[in-house]
């Protein structure tokens, strides 16, 4: 989690540099569209194959057939992914215009043309991503998480270096090249740990192997079920391209990136660690341990995520001003981006729950549940975006995203609540209700602080930082105090853990 946090913080600083240099202007909007296209194609098509299909089957091979057979299967899978991603990259580079038209509807033809040119530069990231994430799957299935957690930091350092050295000369096209180089580096840094684990992979393609047959059978339904986040982001970006002369795209992107830094560090770190464990428990037939792992992970994650959601909604304006404000990023840009972030934050609990619960299905190699829930979530997001955008602008799009994430999580939870092995019993639901109450009261109190503090703090970024620091400390203390008063089980366990740690110290 610490290594992931470093990468996310560097990503946040990268986005600040982009905001200061390009704000929400035409170049930024075109760049965000161009960078989103390869990410959506990879996330929607190939990330699912790696995370939801490859890791469970590879773990099963390690458990039942030994490392040699597992690595032969992994080499065959890597070859397939490399061929598919390479072919898609070439095809997209030849025909970028239809892709841009699918993802954005800019009124300005020049912005559309720039987005197409940048898309042609950035599409090879699909290939680099496919290879890198396949290698990540091999490492994570063997409980090696350090190098994968460092990938983001390495990539972001390349881009940050570009801003300080070459941006003034090469501009937005040079930035696209820096992103491309960063993605290439992500795969390169995984090679030493693979060698250290004696996990050399040989290219080859064997569709007749049991492992490849399982992956190909799972890939279809799992692929559709994991479309939710990338497709919903693409839908929102298309609606956003019609707002504020295209500036809605950049506002949503800046807000989404900050949102994922705050929630993704915690949620994705947890899911990356538990998923290989769940896959092994399934392969070993340990159903009781499997359900206990999901229950504990879900409850403790929501214990921390609910106050994050309330706090982020409360201080979205000051936070956006601190992170992105300055340079070309003016007061209007701060306003629309903060509006997007505050409403987007309401979906944080749904985002966390869907990431955890989907792993329960994928570890069991069952894709139908996430398939149905994912389709319903995408449909809900489209309908809500159509209904809310015209009236509430970027806030409506962000709310549509939050509600669709919640729909997805609920539809995943309902089937798991049936029978004796249900995830959340009455006590757990009562606990969640008390967590939500504590988070709500804390959020309302913290929301008043920024209006009371400015007169007592210095001006500029220092004052903004101190204000947010005080809000954060107050929010954490108040939430834990309220959770203890309301007798939330997770708060009591955390307090006991702190006491034990202090006694040992």
LOKOLMAR-374086 format. One record per residue (C-alpha): residue in three letters; x, y negated, z negated. Coordinates in Angstrom, 2 decimals, decimal comma. Layout:
N
 type      px      py      pz
  ala       X       Y       Z
...
//
This chain:
505
 type      px      py      pz
  unk    0,00    0,00    0,00
  unk    2,88   -2,35   -0,82
  unk    4,51   -1,72    2,56
  unk    1,18   -2,17    4,32
  unk    0,70   -5,45    2,44
  unk    4,06   -6,73    3,69
  unk    3,02   -5,98    7,28
  unk   -0,36   -7,64    6,78
  unk    1,14  -10,76    5,21
  unk    3,58  -11,06    8,12
  unk    0,60  -10,63   10,45
  unk   -1,17  -13,43    8,62
  unk    1,85  -15,69    9,03
  unk    1,99  -14,72   12,72
  unk   -1,65  -15,79   13,09
  unk   -0,93  -19,06   11,31
  unk    1,84  -19,83   13,79
  unk   -0,54  -19,01   16,63
  unk   -3,23  -21,26   15,13
  unk   -0,83  -24,17   14,61
  unk    0,55  -23,86   18,17
  unk   -2,62  -23,02   20,12
  unk   -5,59  -23,63   17,76
  unk   -8,92  -22,58   19,38
  unk   -8,07  -23,97   22,82
  unk   -8,31  -22,29   26,21
  unk   -4,89  -20,61   25,95
  unk   -5,72  -19,10   22,55
  unk   -9,14  -17,87   23,70
  unk   -7,67  -16,30   26,84
  unk   -4,89  -14,69   24,80
  unk   -7,28  -13,21   22,25
  unk   -9,43  -11,75   25,02
  unk   -6,38  -10,28   26,75
  unk   -4,99   -8,80   23,54
  unk   -8,36   -7,38   22,53
  unk   -8,85   -5,40   25,75
  unk   -5,98   -2,91   25,23
  unk   -6,75   -2,67   21,51
  unk  -10,39   -1,83   22,12
  unk   -9,56    0,73   24,78
  unk   -7,01    2,40   22,53
  unk   -9,15    2,24   19,39
  unk  -12,27    3,48   21,15
  unk  -10,70    6,26   23,17
  unk   -7,37    7,43   21,78
  unk   -7,20    6,38   18,12
  unk  -10,10    8,73   17,40
  unk   -8,30   11,59   19,10
  unk   -5,25   11,03   16,91
  unk   -6,81   10,22   13,55
  unk   -9,96   12,31   13,62
  unk   -9,04   15,24   15,87
  unk   -5,27   15,73   15,91
  unk   -4,46   15,41   12,18
  unk   -7,02   18,01   10,95
  unk   -5,98   20,55   13,61
  unk   -2,27   19,88   13,08
  unk   -2,77   20,27    9,30
  unk   -4,57   23,56    9,91
  unk   -1,65   24,77   12,05
  unk    0,83   23,84    9,30
  unk   -1,30   25,64    6,71
  unk   -1,97   28,85    8,66
  unk    0,56   29,20   11,51
  unk    3,71   27,51   10,31
  unk    5,68   24,45   11,36
  unk    7,00   25,83   14,65
  unk    3,56   26,50   16,12
  unk    2,28   23,19   14,74
  unk    5,06   21,25   16,49
  unk    4,43   23,06   19,78
  unk    0,80   22,02   19,57
  unk    1,84   18,46   18,67
  unk    4,15   18,27   21,70
  unk    1,33   19,34   23,99
  unk   -1,03   16,79   22,43
  unk    1,54   13,98   22,72
  unk    2,05   14,78   26,41
  unk   -1,70   14,60   27,06
  unk   -2,03   11,27   25,25
  unk    0,98    9,81   27,09
  unk   -0,46   10,79   30,48
  unk   -3,93    9,43   29,70
  unk   -2,75    6,15   28,18
  unk   -0,17    5,62   30,92
  unk   -2,78    6,17   33,62
  unk   -5,26    3,83   31,97
  unk   -2,59    1,14   31,56
  unk   -1,68    1,24   35,26
  unk   -5,31    1,21   36,34
  unk   -6,10   -1,77   34,12
  unk   -3,07   -3,70   35,37
  unk   -4,31   -3,27   38,94
  unk   -7,88   -4,37   38,14
  unk   -7,83   -6,77   35,15
  unk  -10,66   -9,05   36,35
  unk  -13,53   -6,58   35,71
  unk  -12,18   -5,92   32,22
  unk  -12,12   -9,62   31,36
  unk  -15,67  -10,02   32,71
  unk  -16,76   -7,19   30,41
  unk  -15,22   -8,76   27,31
  unk  -15,86  -12,50   27,80
  unk  -18,18  -14,93   29,54
  unk  -16,24  -18,19   29,70
  unk  -17,82  -21,19   31,41
  unk  -14,35  -22,34   32,51
  unk  -12,96  -20,28   35,46
  unk   -9,40  -21,30   34,53
  unk   -9,75  -19,62   31,11
  unk  -11,07  -16,46   32,77
  unk   -8,17  -16,44   35,24
  unk   -5,60  -16,92   32,47
  unk   -7,18  -14,09   30,48
  unk   -6,90  -11,78   33,51
  unk   -3,21  -12,65   34,02
  unk   -2,42  -12,10   30,35
  unk   -4,35   -8,81   30,37
  unk   -2,09   -7,53   33,15
  unk    0,95   -8,27   30,95
  unk   -0,45   -6,71   27,77
  unk   -2,15   -3,52   29,02
  unk    0,97   -1,32   28,59
  unk    0,35   -1,63   24,85
  unk   -2,25    1,12   25,37
  unk    0,56    3,51   26,33
  unk    2,87    2,38   23,53
  unk    0,02    2,70   21,02
  unk   -0,88    6,19   22,18
  unk    2,65    7,50   21,74
  unk    3,25    5,68   18,44
  unk    0,00    6,81   16,80
  unk    0,56   10,41   17,88
  unk    3,91   10,31   16,10
  unk    2,19    8,72   13,09
  unk   -0,19   11,69   12,99
  unk    2,74   14,13   12,82
  unk    4,33   12,17    9,97
  unk    1,17   11,60    7,93
  unk    0,11   15,24    8,18
  unk    3,43   16,04    6,45
  unk    2,80   13,40    3,74
  unk    5,31   10,89    5,12
  unk    3,73    7,42    4,97
  unk    6,67    5,03    4,66
  unk    7,67    4,59    8,31
  unk    4,05    4,32    9,56
  unk    3,42    1,62    6,95
  unk    6,45   -0,32    8,23
  unk    5,26   -0,35   11,85
  unk    3,17   -3,48   11,50
  unk    5,96   -5,39    9,74
  unk    8,45   -4,60   12,51
  unk    6,05   -5,67   15,24
  unk    5,09   -8,90   13,49
  unk    8,71   -9,88   12,88
  unk    9,35   -9,75   16,62
  unk    6,43  -12,10   17,29
  unk    7,36  -14,49   14,48
  unk   10,91  -14,64   15,83
  unk    9,48  -15,53   19,24
  unk    7,52  -18,49   17,85
  unk   10,66  -19,97   16,33
  unk   12,91  -19,41   19,35
  unk   11,25  -19,11   22,74
  unk    7,64  -20,29   22,50
  unk    8,41  -23,88   23,49
  unk    9,98  -22,63   26,74
  unk    7,95  -19,54   27,66
  unk    4,52  -20,43   26,24
  unk    1,56  -18,09   26,11
  unk    2,97  -15,60   28,67
  unk    6,11  -15,23   26,59
  unk    3,90  -14,58   23,56
  unk    2,18  -11,76   25,46
  unk    5,60  -10,28   26,22
  unk    6,59  -10,54   22,54
  unk    3,47   -8,59   21,55
  unk    4,40   -5,95   24,12
  unk    7,92   -5,64   22,72
  unk    6,55   -5,41   19,18
  unk    4,35   -2,45   20,10
  unk    7,29   -0,71   21,76
  unk    9,32   -1,15   18,57
  unk    6,53    0,45   16,52
  unk    7,14    3,77   18,22
  unk   10,93    3,48   18,11
  unk   11,11    3,11   14,31
  unk    9,24    6,41   13,87
  unk   11,93    8,49   15,57
  unk   14,49    8,62   12,67
  unk   12,01    9,96   10,07
  unk   10,74   12,54   12,56
  unk   14,29   13,76   12,99
  unk   14,79   13,76    9,22
  unk   11,73   15,99    8,78
  unk   13,05   18,31   11,50
  unk    9,96   17,54   13,55
  unk   11,38   17,37   17,06
  unk    8,66   17,33   19,70
  unk    9,04   18,78   23,17
  unk    6,83   17,62   26,04
  unk    4,51   20,18   27,56
  unk    0,85   20,69   28,32
  unk   -1,02   23,84   27,35
  unk   -4,81   23,53   27,53
  unk   -5,16   27,23   26,71
  unk   -3,82   26,91   23,16
  unk   -6,30   27,20   20,31
  unk   -5,30   23,79   18,97
  unk   -5,83   21,94   22,26
  unk   -9,20   23,61   22,73
  unk  -10,28   22,45   19,26
  unk   -9,06   18,90   19,86
  unk  -10,81   18,64   23,23
  unk  -14,04   20,05   21,76
  unk  -13,96   17,56   18,88
  unk  -12,81   14,57   20,92
  unk  -16,11   13,78   22,64
  unk  -18,43   13,29   19,66
  unk  -15,65   11,94   17,44
  unk  -14,62    9,44   20,11
  unk  -18,09    7,94   20,30
  unk  -18,41    7,82   16,50
  unk  -15,18    5,82   16,17
  unk  -16,22    3,27   18,79
  unk  -18,10    1,32   16,15
  unk  -15,54   -1,22   15,01
  unk  -13,79   -1,91   18,34
  unk  -17,03   -2,01   20,32
  unk  -18,74   -4,23   17,76
  unk  -15,76   -6,59   17,82
  unk  -15,90   -6,68   21,62
  unk  -19,65   -7,40   21,54
  unk  -19,15  -10,21   19,04
  unk  -16,27  -11,67   21,06
  unk  -18,41  -11,75   24,20
  unk  -21,17  -13,62   22,38
  unk  -18,50  -15,83   20,81
  unk  -17,14  -16,82   24,23
  unk  -20,45  -18,65   24,80
  unk  -20,03  -20,79   21,64
  unk  -18,17  -24,10   21,25
  unk  -16,84  -24,00   24,84
  unk  -15,25  -20,59   24,20
  unk  -13,76  -21,48   20,80
  unk  -16,02  -18,91   19,13
  unk  -13,63  -16,19   20,36
  unk  -10,66  -17,64   18,51
  unk  -12,71  -18,46   15,39
  unk  -13,94  -14,86   15,13
  unk  -10,45  -13,50   15,80
  unk   -8,77  -15,63   13,12
  unk  -11,52  -14,79   10,62
  unk  -11,46  -11,08   11,47
  unk   -7,68  -10,86   11,18
  unk   -7,73  -12,50    7,75
  unk  -10,63  -10,30    6,67
  unk   -8,71   -7,17    7,69
  unk   -5,60   -8,34    5,86
  unk   -7,56   -8,69    2,63
  unk   -9,67   -5,54    2,84
  unk   -7,58   -3,45    5,23
  unk   -4,49   -3,34    3,02
  unk   -6,48   -1,62    0,30
  unk   -9,01    0,41    2,27
  unk   -6,78    1,67    5,06
  unk   -3,96    2,51    2,66
  unk   -6,37    4,66    0,66
  unk   -7,88    6,41    3,69
  unk   -4,49    7,05    5,31
  unk   -3,39    8,86    2,18
  unk   -6,55   10,86    1,43
  unk   -7,32   12,02    4,99
  unk   -4,45   14,54    5,31
  unk   -5,33   15,78    1,81
  unk   -8,99   16,23    2,79
  unk   -7,93   18,11    5,91
  unk   -5,78   20,48    3,84
  unk   -8,57   21,03    1,29
  unk  -10,96   21,89    4,11
  unk   -8,46   24,27    5,69
  unk   -7,98   25,92    2,28
  unk  -11,72   26,25    1,62
  unk  -11,57   24,10   -1,55
  unk  -15,01   22,50   -1,27
  unk  -15,22   21,39   -4,92
  unk  -11,90   19,55   -4,81
  unk  -12,89   18,07   -1,45
  unk  -16,11   16,55   -2,82
  unk  -14,41   15,31   -6,01
  unk  -11,77   13,52   -3,93
  unk  -14,43   11,76   -1,85
  unk  -16,49   10,79   -4,92
  unk  -13,59    9,35   -6,85
  unk  -12,15    7,55   -3,84
  unk  -15,49    5,99   -2,90
  unk  -16,36    4,81   -6,40
  unk  -12,97    3,32   -7,25
  unk  -12,65    1,70   -3,84
  unk  -16,03   -0,02   -4,19
  unk  -15,07   -1,10   -7,73
  unk  -12,29   -3,19   -6,20
  unk  -13,90   -4,08   -2,87
  unk  -17,15   -5,56   -4,21
  unk  -15,39   -8,40   -6,08
  unk  -13,13   -8,95   -3,05
  unk  -16,25   -9,46   -0,95
  unk  -17,84  -11,89   -3,43
  unk  -14,62  -13,81   -3,95
  unk  -13,86  -14,11   -0,23
  unk  -17,35  -15,45    0,44
  unk  -16,91  -18,00   -2,35
  unk  -13,54  -19,45   -1,23
  unk  -13,62  -18,93    2,55
  unk  -13,31  -22,66    3,31
  unk  -10,26  -23,41    1,13
  unk   -8,61  -20,15    2,23
  unk   -8,97  -20,88    5,94
  unk   -7,70  -24,42    5,39
  unk   -4,62  -23,11    3,56
  unk   -3,77  -20,32    6,00
  unk   -4,58  -21,89    9,37
  unk   -5,13  -25,60    8,80
  unk   -2,59  -28,04   10,27
  unk   -1,07  -28,80   13,62
  unk   -3,59  -28,20   16,40
  unk   -6,00  -26,46   14,00
  unk   -8,28  -29,34   12,95
  unk  -11,21  -29,73   10,52
  unk  -13,78  -28,43   13,02
  unk  -11,71  -25,30   13,63
  unk  -11,47  -24,78    9,87
  unk  -15,24  -25,17    9,51
  unk  -16,31  -22,65   12,17
  unk  -13,65  -20,11   11,16
  unk  -14,58  -20,37    7,48
  unk  -18,24  -19,92    8,36
  unk  -17,39  -16,72   10,24
  unk  -15,25  -15,39    7,39
  unk  -17,75  -16,08    4,60
  unk  -20,54  -14,16    6,35
  unk  -18,23  -11,43    7,61
  unk  -17,12  -10,76    4,03
  unk  -20,63   -9,55    3,12
  unk  -19,91   -6,38    5,10
  unk  -16,75   -5,49    3,19
  unk  -18,38   -2,77    1,07
  unk  -19,91   -1,22    4,18
  unk  -16,55   -1,36    5,96
  unk  -14,83    0,38    3,04
  unk  -17,51    3,05    2,65
  unk  -17,68    3,87    6,36
  unk  -13,90    4,36    6,54
  unk  -13,93    6,73    3,58
  unk  -17,09    8,67    4,46
  unk  -16,17    9,13    8,12
  unk  -12,97   10,85    6,95
  unk  -15,13   13,39    5,10
  unk  -16,83   14,34    8,37
  unk  -13,65   14,33   10,45
  unk  -11,72   16,43    7,92
  unk  -14,45   19,05    8,26
  unk  -14,11   18,74   12,05
  unk  -17,74   17,63   12,32
  unk  -18,37   14,70   14,62
  unk  -22,15   14,68   15,04
  unk  -22,96   12,66   11,90
  unk  -20,54    9,82   12,68
  unk  -21,66    9,97   16,32
  unk  -25,30    9,23   15,47
  unk  -24,44    6,68   12,77
  unk  -21,95    4,94   15,05
  unk  -24,41    4,66   17,91
  unk  -27,03    3,20   15,58
  unk  -24,51    0,69   14,20
  unk  -23,51   -0,51   17,68
  unk  -27,16   -0,90   18,69
  unk  -27,92   -2,78   15,46
  unk  -25,00   -5,14   16,08
  unk  -26,11   -5,91   19,65
  unk  -29,71   -6,59   18,60
  unk  -28,69   -8,67   15,59
  unk  -26,19  -10,66   17,66
  unk  -28,89  -11,45   20,21
  unk  -31,29  -12,49   17,46
  unk  -28,92  -14,50   15,27
  unk  -26,36  -16,13   17,56
  unk  -28,58  -18,76   19,15
  unk  -29,91  -19,94   15,78
  unk  -26,85  -19,58   13,52
  unk  -23,93  -19,66   16,01
  unk  -20,73  -18,05   14,71
  unk  -22,27  -17,40   11,29
  unk  -24,96  -15,29   12,96
  unk  -22,35  -13,22   14,78
  unk  -20,43  -12,64   11,56
  unk  -23,61  -11,65    9,71
  unk  -24,52   -9,24   12,52
  unk  -21,10   -7,62   12,13
  unk  -21,51   -7,31    8,35
  unk  -25,00   -5,80    8,59
  unk  -23,99   -3,30   11,27
  unk  -21,08   -2,09    9,10
  unk  -23,52   -1,57    6,23
  unk  -25,92    0,35    8,49
  unk  -23,09    2,64    9,58
  unk  -22,05    3,36    5,98
  unk  -25,62    4,12    4,84
  unk  -26,25    6,48    7,74
  unk  -23,06    8,37    6,89
  unk  -23,96    8,54    3,20
  unk  -27,54    9,81    3,52
  unk  -26,68   13,33    4,84
  unk  -23,99   13,71    2,16
  unk  -26,56   12,94   -0,55
  unk  -28,60   16,03    0,22
  unk  -28,26   19,24   -1,75
  unk  -26,42   20,01   -4,97
  unk  -23,10   18,65   -3,71
  unk  -24,32   15,09   -3,25
  unk  -21,70   12,39   -3,56
  unk  -23,51    9,85   -5,75
  unk  -25,76   10,96   -8,60
  unk  -28,00    8,67  -10,64
  unk  -25,20    7,61  -12,99
  unk  -22,91    6,71  -10,08
  unk  -25,63    4,63   -8,40
  unk  -26,36    2,85  -11,68
  unk  -22,64    2,14  -11,98
  unk  -22,55    0,68   -8,46
  unk  -25,48   -1,57   -9,30
  unk  -23,64   -2,95  -12,33
  unk  -20,49   -3,47  -10,25
  unk  -22,51   -5,47   -7,72
  unk  -24,08   -7,59  -10,47
  unk  -20,67   -8,37  -11,99
  unk  -19,29   -9,27   -8,55
  unk  -22,28  -11,52   -7,76
  unk  -22,02  -13,48  -11,02
  unk  -18,26  -13,83  -10,57
  unk  -18,68  -15,07   -6,98
  unk  -21,22  -17,71   -7,99
  unk  -18,94  -18,99  -10,74
  unk  -15,82  -19,06   -8,56
  unk  -17,70  -20,89   -5,81
  unk  -18,00  -23,96   -8,06
  unk  -14,29  -24,17   -8,91
  unk  -12,88  -25,71   -5,66
  unk  -15,20  -28,70   -6,11
  unk  -14,02  -29,27   -9,69
  unk  -10,26  -28,80   -9,30
  unk   -8,99  -31,14   -6,49
  unk   -8,72  -34,23   -8,73
  unk   -6,42  -32,36  -11,12
  unk   -4,18  -30,86   -8,43
  unk   -1,58  -32,32   -6,05
  unk   -2,56  -33,08   -2,47
  unk   -1,63  -30,99    0,57
  unk   -0,85  -27,29    0,86
  unk    0,57  -27,12   -2,66
  unk   -2,75  -28,25   -4,12
  unk   -4,69  -25,84   -1,89
  unk   -2,46  -22,96   -2,97
  unk   -2,81  -23,79   -6,65
  unk   -6,58  -24,12   -6,27
  unk   -6,90  -20,69   -4,66
  unk   -4,54  -19,17   -7,20
  unk   -6,67  -20,47  -10,07
  unk   -9,83  -19,25   -8,34
  unk   -8,32  -15,79   -7,85
  unk   -7,11  -15,45  -11,45
  unk  -10,42  -16,70  -12,82
  unk  -12,34  -14,34  -10,55
  unk  -10,28  -11,26  -11,51
  unk  -10,54  -11,97  -15,24
  unk  -14,25  -12,75  -15,09
  unk  -15,11   -9,68  -13,00
  unk  -13,25   -7,25  -15,27
  unk  -14,76   -8,87  -18,36
  unk  -18,27   -8,62  -16,93
  unk  -17,66   -5,03  -15,79
  unk  -16,55   -4,07  -19,29
  unk  -19,55   -5,84  -20,86
  unk  -21,86   -4,00  -18,45
  unk  -20,08   -0,72  -19,29
  unk  -18,97    0,13  -15,78
  unk  -17,14    3,49  -15,98
  unk  -14,37    2,48  -13,59
  unk  -13,62   -0,68  -15,60
  unk  -13,28    1,37  -18,77
  unk  -10,94    3,85  -17,06
  unk   -8,83    0,99  -15,71
  unk   -8,62   -0,56  -19,19
  unk   -7,52    2,77  -20,68
  unk   -4,88    3,13  -17,99
  unk   -3,51   -0,34  -18,75
  unk   -3,37    0,46  -22,48
  unk   -1,48    3,70  -21,86
  unk    0,97    1,91  -19,56
  unk    1,62   -0,81  -22,15
  unk    2,17    1,78  -24,89
  unk    4,71    3,65  -22,75
  unk    6,41    0,32  -21,97
//
